[in-house]
Amino acid sequence: EIVLTQSPGTLSLSPGERATLSCRASQIVSSNSLAWYHQRPGQAPRLLIYGASSRATGIPDRFSGSGSGTDFTLTISRLEPEDFAVYYCQQYGSSPYTFGQGTKLEIK
Amino acid sequence: EVQLVESGGGLVQPGGSLRLSCAASGFTFSSYELNWVRQAPGKGLEWVSYISSSGSTIYYADSVKGRFTISRDNAKNSLYLQMNSLRAEDTSVYYCAREESLYGSGSYHKVFDYWGQGTLVTVSS
């Protein structure tokens, strides 16, 4: 199975700053089948990005995804208070679907 | 509005059984593939099982294969997860998630676009 490793484990930033989250796969992710979700405490995950770079419906354009092959990045251009959460990457190109261990984005 | 509502969680002893349900509304249930995803307390997400729209194709994670059974009733707009031989390591919040095919980056992508709020399963003596 494809193992996804996210870094950093925790990212401490202030509102208005730029956030860069990384997701590295143990094998090539076919067809850029890579998604990003965020999860606020006590809530279900929410889809942000799919196909490595396409924003899901209703996701603001401050969220952008990039990358291909084994290295992927989620960038949040200007952090809003509601963006502080845990972020997960997921590959859905190979069975079984797998998730990264998460990056916690916290307020500095 | 799309809604997925899980139920059936609770405290169960090791070796016991539990049946989770996920009631769906706001979309044509019979047209969608569905999944169960779980999250141990304070941990990350783990995909558990998949079922096709008709129920004819099913997949399981190795960690639950032979112990869990996924099923659906399209007439009742409901998804189920029968969990047998439960272990302490099965303790998690269990989410049902709808799988949608979305177009982007030049191709279609099958992703989890809606999730329920989850139901907690605790396996402990």
Interface residues (C-beta under 8 A of the other chain):
Chain A: S31 N32 S33 A35 Y37 Q43 A44 P45 R46 L47 Y50 G51 A52 S53 S54 A56 Y88 Q90 Y92 S95 P96 Y97 T98 F99 G100 Q101 G102
Chain B: N35 G44 L45 E46 W47 Y50 Y59 A61 D62 Y95 L102 G104 S105 S107 H109 K110 V111 F112 D113 W115 G116 Q117 G118
